[in-house]
Amino acid sequence: MAEHPYGIATRLQHRLPAARLTPGDLYPVLKRLEASGLVSVTKAEGQSKGVYSITPRGIEAFEHWLRTPSTALPPVRNELFVKLAVARPDKLEDLEAVLAQLDRAHTDLLAQMTSAESDEDNDEIDPSVFPTRALAQMLDDVQRDHALAHWQADLMVIDRTRRRLRRHLESQRP
């Protein structure tokens, strides 16, 4: 299916409203994808802008990316939600791949939180240490608390997304 950048941006904006994408945002990305052979552009005679189509190589790269686990925390949540947003609704295996990655992100996030929470036991500031060290220790504790709060929120959203996705997959299976 060939599409103008405006149509692509509109579809992505509908699926990912927080991204606030415009066709202008997509042109550099589409140029890189075209240079990599992942999309092709067709321009009508006399037209300066064309329509873009994914190539067979692009489909293969998309499917590989969709199934490749995201490993960085906490941005993993963002990439997983992008994968969910661009998964093909008619391909249950796309959604199953995203669910498997959400399950892994859940496990990884719990491990990360457990590790950070175990450091919490050592957060008493010793007033006898040099004041600069006490302040540095306090800053470390505040940063850890901040990360934990974000990870708890991420975990809640990942869990709810997993439940919704499982229900959807169950409703689609014969």
KEVEX-847874 format. One record per residue (C-alpha): residue in one letter; x negated, y, z negated; residue number from 1. Coordinates in nm, 3 decimals, padded with zeros to 5 digits, always signed. Last residue first. Layout:
N
ATOM rest      c1      c2      c3  nr
ATOM    A       X       Y       Z NUM
...
//
This chain:
174
ATOM rest      c1      c2      c3  nr
ATOM    P +01.110 -01.946 -01.692 174
ATOM    R +00.862 -01.695 -01.836 173
ATOM    Q +00.949 -01.327 -01.811 172
ATOM    S +01.124 -01.292 -02.150 171
ATOM    E +00.831 -01.460 -02.325 170
ATOM    L +00.589 -01.217 -02.157 169
ATOM    H +00.792 -00.918 -02.275 168
ATOM    R +00.812 -01.049 -02.631 167
ATOM    R +00.435 -01.110 -02.632 166
ATOM    L +00.373 -00.759 -02.497 165
ATOM    R +00.588 -00.601 -02.765 164
ATOM    R +00.416 -00.797 -03.042 163
ATOM    R +00.069 -00.718 -02.907 162
ATOM    T +00.156 -00.349 -02.874 161
ATOM    R +00.274 -00.341 -03.236 160
ATOM    D -00.048 -00.504 -03.354 159
ATOM    I -00.267 -00.272 -03.142 158
ATOM    V -00.081 +00.034 -03.275 157
ATOM    M -00.121 -00.076 -03.638 156
ATOM    L -00.487 -00.167 -03.584 155
ATOM    D -00.557 +00.171 -03.427 154
ATOM    A -00.400 +00.347 -03.726 153
ATOM    Q -00.608 +00.139 -03.965 152
ATOM    W -00.916 +00.202 -03.750 151
ATOM    H -00.857 +00.577 -03.765 150
ATOM    A -00.826 +00.574 -04.146 149
ATOM    L -01.134 +00.352 -04.174 148
ATOM    A -01.339 +00.587 -03.956 147
ATOM    H -01.246 +00.886 -04.172 146
ATOM    D -01.324 +00.696 -04.491 145
ATOM    R -01.665 +00.597 -04.348 144
ATOM    Q -01.734 +00.959 -04.252 143
ATOM    V -01.636 +01.076 -04.601 142
ATOM    D -01.861 +00.815 -04.763 141
ATOM    D -02.159 +00.909 -04.546 140
ATOM    L -02.100 +01.276 -04.629 139
ATOM    M -02.097 +01.192 -05.000 138
ATOM    Q -02.428 +01.009 -04.965 137
ATOM    A -02.578 +01.308 -04.785 136
ATOM    L -02.453 +01.537 -05.063 135
ATOM    A -02.608 +01.313 -05.331 134
ATOM    R -02.934 +01.302 -05.133 133
ATOM    T -02.944 +01.682 -05.113 132
ATOM    P -02.875 +01.705 -05.488 131
ATOM    F -03.184 +01.491 -05.575 130
ATOM    V -03.061 +01.185 -05.758 129
ATOM    S -02.954 +01.214 -06.121 128
ATOM    P -02.593 +01.282 -06.026 127
ATOM    D -02.557 +00.927 -05.886 126
ATOM    I -02.275 +00.938 -05.634 125
ATOM    E -02.047 +00.638 -05.648 124
ATOM    D -01.975 +00.503 -05.301 123
ATOM    N -02.122 +00.154 -05.332 122
ATOM    D -01.796 -00.039 -05.346 121
ATOM    E -01.689 +00.133 -05.026 120
ATOM    D -01.960 -00.053 -04.833 119
ATOM    S -01.735 -00.361 -04.843 118
ATOM    E -01.465 -00.150 -04.678 117
ATOM    A -01.691 -00.082 -04.381 116
ATOM    S -01.756 -00.453 -04.325 115
ATOM    T -01.391 -00.544 -04.365 114
ATOM    M -01.294 -00.266 -04.125 113
ATOM    Q -01.535 -00.388 -03.856 112
ATOM    A -01.413 -00.746 -03.897 111
ATOM    L -01.049 -00.634 -03.872 110
ATOM    L -01.135 -00.432 -03.561 109
ATOM    D -01.302 -00.730 -03.395 108
ATOM    T -01.002 -00.957 -03.462 107
ATOM    H -00.749 -00.702 -03.338 106
ATOM    A -00.966 -00.620 -03.035 105
ATOM    R -00.974 -00.993 -02.954 104
ATOM    D -00.596 -01.020 -02.971 103
ATOM    L -00.564 -00.704 -02.760 102
ATOM    Q -00.802 -00.862 -02.509 101
ATOM    A -00.589 -01.176 -02.489 100
ATOM    L -00.280 -00.958 -02.444  99
ATOM    V -00.450 -00.768 -02.159  98
ATOM    A -00.531 -01.097 -01.985  97
ATOM    E -00.173 -01.219 -02.037  96
ATOM    L -00.044 -00.897 -01.880  95
ATOM    D -00.260 -00.945 -01.572  94
ATOM    E -00.167 -01.317 -01.560  93
ATOM    L +00.199 -01.217 -01.553  92
ATOM    K +00.143 -01.056 -01.214  91
ATOM    D +00.464 -00.878 -01.104  90
ATOM    P +00.407 -00.594 -01.350  89
ATOM    R +00.060 -00.520 -01.207  88
ATOM    A -00.155 -00.397 -01.489  87
ATOM    V -00.229 -00.023 -01.461  86
ATOM    A -00.074 +00.087 -01.790  85
ATOM    L -00.190 -00.222 -01.978  84
ATOM    K -00.546 -00.166 -01.858  83
ATOM    V -00.524 +00.200 -01.961  82
ATOM    F -00.400 +00.086 -02.300  81
ATOM    L -00.694 -00.150 -02.333  80
ATOM    E -00.938 +00.124 -02.237  79
ATOM    N -00.799 +00.360 -02.501  78
ATOM    R -00.798 +00.097 -02.773  77
ATOM    V -01.156 -00.003 -02.693  76
ATOM    P -01.253 +00.360 -02.771  75
ATOM    P -01.273 +00.257 -03.140  74
ATOM    L -01.483 +00.042 -03.107  73
ATOM    A -01.673 -00.066 -02.796  72
ATOM    T -01.620 -00.420 -02.667  71
ATOM    S -01.364 -00.415 -02.391  70
ATOM    P -01.320 -00.766 -02.258  69
ATOM    T -01.335 -00.810 -01.881  68
ATOM    R -01.000 -00.935 -01.746  67
ATOM    L -00.877 -00.603 -01.604  66
ATOM    W -01.225 -00.520 -01.476  65
ATOM    H -01.246 -00.848 -01.280  64
ATOM    E -00.896 -00.800 -01.137  63
ATOM    F -00.980 -00.446 -01.032  62
ATOM    A -01.311 -00.554 -00.875  61
ATOM    E -01.135 -00.828 -00.674  60
ATOM    I -00.864 -00.587 -00.563  59
ATOM    G -01.133 -00.336 -00.463  58
ATOM    R -01.317 -00.600 -00.258  57
ATOM    P -00.990 -00.675 -00.080  56
ATOM    T -00.963 -00.299 -00.015  55
ATOM    I -00.735 -00.063 -00.205  54
ATOM    S -00.564 +00.190 +00.015  53
ATOM    Y -00.597 +00.568 +00.013  52
ATOM    V -00.400 +00.817 +00.218  51
ATOM    G -00.576 +01.106 +00.380  50
ATOM    K -00.647 +01.472 +00.344  49
ATOM    S -00.779 +01.700 +00.616  48
ATOM    Q -00.512 +01.609 +00.869  47
ATOM    G -00.561 +01.678 +01.240  46
ATOM    E -00.517 +01.315 +01.335  45
ATOM    A -00.383 +01.117 +01.041  44
ATOM    K -00.641 +01.030 +00.782  43
ATOM    T -00.696 +00.679 +00.648  42
ATOM    V -00.903 +00.627 +00.337  41
ATOM    S -01.046 +00.298 +00.216  40
ATOM    V -01.081 +00.179 -00.139  39
ATOM    L -01.332 -00.046 -00.318  38
ATOM    G -01.610 +00.000 -00.061  37
ATOM    S -01.841 +00.165 -00.313  36
ATOM    A -01.837 +00.496 -00.122  35
ATOM    E -01.455 +00.477 -00.121  34
ATOM    L -01.447 +00.421 -00.497  33
ATOM    R -01.683 +00.715 -00.546  32
ATOM    K -01.466 +00.937 -00.321  31
ATOM    L -01.151 +00.818 -00.505  30
ATOM    V -01.304 +00.917 -00.839  29
ATOM    P -01.406 +01.259 -00.708  28
ATOM    Y -01.056 +01.310 -00.560  27
ATOM    L -00.867 +01.190 -00.868  26
ATOM    D -00.898 +01.493 -01.092  25
ATOM    G -00.777 +01.717 -00.809  24
ATOM    P -00.467 +01.496 -00.773  23
ATOM    T -00.388 +01.588 -01.133  22
ATOM    L -00.416 +01.379 -01.445  21
ATOM    R -00.265 +01.485 -01.777  20
ATOM    A -00.407 +01.181 -01.961  19
ATOM    A -00.151 +01.208 -02.243  18
ATOM    P +00.128 +01.112 -02.002  17
ATOM    L -00.024 +00.771 -01.921  16
ATOM    R +00.238 +00.575 -01.723  15
ATOM    H +00.415 +00.877 -01.573  14
ATOM    Q +00.087 +01.064 -01.523  13
ATOM    L -00.056 +00.751 -01.358  12
ATOM    R +00.234 +00.740 -01.112  11
ATOM    T +00.215 +01.114 -01.042  10
ATOM    A -00.164 +01.101 -00.998   9
ATOM    I -00.134 +00.811 -00.749   8
ATOM    G +00.142 +00.991 -00.557   7
ATOM    Y -00.061 +01.313 -00.541   6
ATOM    P -00.372 +01.117 -00.439   5
ATOM    H -00.180 +01.000 -00.131   4
ATOM    E -00.092 +00.633 -00.113   3
ATOM    A -00.150 +00.332 +00.107   2
ATOM    M +00.000 +00.000 +00.000   1
//
